[in-house]
Amino acid sequence: MKIIRKNESVPFRNNESCEVFEYGFEDSEAGIAVAEIKGRYPESGFVANDKCKEIAYILSGKGKIGLRGEEADLAAGDAVLIEEGREYFWEGDLSIALFSAPPWDAGQCRYSGD
C-alpha cells in the first residue's frame, strides 16, 4: 500500500482557470489527479489526451463538459468517461477527481484552438 497526502501531491496550473494536483503513485497502469476548475479549461478550443482513457468524477460544484458535437451539464456525484483522443473542454466551478489509464503525462495532450 502507498498513501500520498494532499500536501505531498504535485500542484501545477494549466491556465488561470485550472489548478491540478497530481498524485504520483508511479503505477504503470493508472493514475489519479484532482483538478479545480474555476472558469473554462482550456480558455478556448479543446484539449485531448491521445494516450489515456480518463474517468472524471465530479467531487463538488457544477458546470459542463463540452465534447466536439455535444455538451453535458454536470454536478457533484456525476461521472464522465472520456475516451483517448476525444477533444473536450471543462467550464464552471468544479472540483474533479481524474482517473487515467495509463497514467497521464503532459506529452500525451494536444490542444486545438478552434
N, C-alpha and C positions, 0 to 999 in steps of 0.2 A: 504494500500500500504506500502511496505517496500523497501527501497533503500539501497544497500550496495555499497559503493565506492570501487574502486580498492585498495586504501590504507587501507581499512578495511577488505579485503579478507585475507584468511589464506594461506600463501605460504608454500609449502613443496617440497622437492626434492625426486623423486622416484629413480633416479640414476644420474650420471653425465650428461646424455643427456636429462633429463626430469624434468622440474620445473612446478608445478601445483599451481594454485591459486583457492582455494575453496571459494565459496560464500555461507555462512551458513544461508539460509533463514529459516531453521528449519521447513520446509514443509514436511509432512509425505508422500507425493506422488511424488515429483520431486525434482531434484537438478541440479545445474549447476557449472561448473568449467571451467577454461581456462588453457590449457596445452601448454607449449613452448617446442617443441621437436627440439633438435639440435644433430642429430646422430640417434641412434637406442634405442627404448624402447620396451621391456626390452633389455638389452645388448645382450642376447642370448635367444633362445627359444620363448615362448609365455606367454601371460597373459590372464586371463579370469575373468569375473565377473559372479559369479554363481547366483546372485540375480537380478541385474539391466539389463534392456534393455537400450542401450545408442545410442544417435544420436550425431555424430561428424560432426561439420560444420567447414570447413577449412577457417579461417579468413584471413590468409596470408601465403605466401610461397608455397613450393611444396615438394612432397615426395611420399611415398606409404604406404599402409596398406597391411599387409600380414595376411591372414587367412589360416588355415590348408587347403591346396588344391587349394588356389588361391591368387593372388596378384593383386592390382589395383593401378595405378598411380593416384595421387590426386593433385589438385591445388586450390588456393583461389576460393571460391564460390561453391566448391563441398561439398556434404553431404553424410554420410555413416550411415546406421542403423546396429548396432551390437547387435544381439540377446543375451540374457543371456546365459552364459555357452560357448559361442563361443570363441575359442582361437585366439589371434591376436597379431601382433606387429606393431609399427609405425617406419618409417625410413625416414629421410630427415631433412629439415629445415622448420618447420611448426608451426603455431600458430593455436590452435584448440579450439573451444567452444564445451564443452562436456555436453550434457543434459542427465540426467539419471532419470529413473523411475523404482522403488522408488529411493530415494537419495542414492548416493554412500557412501560406508563405506569400510575401508581397510580390515575388516574381511570377506568381500564378495569375495575378489580377491584371485586368485590361479595362481601360476607360474609353468610352466613346462620348464625344461632346455633343451629339445631337439629341 
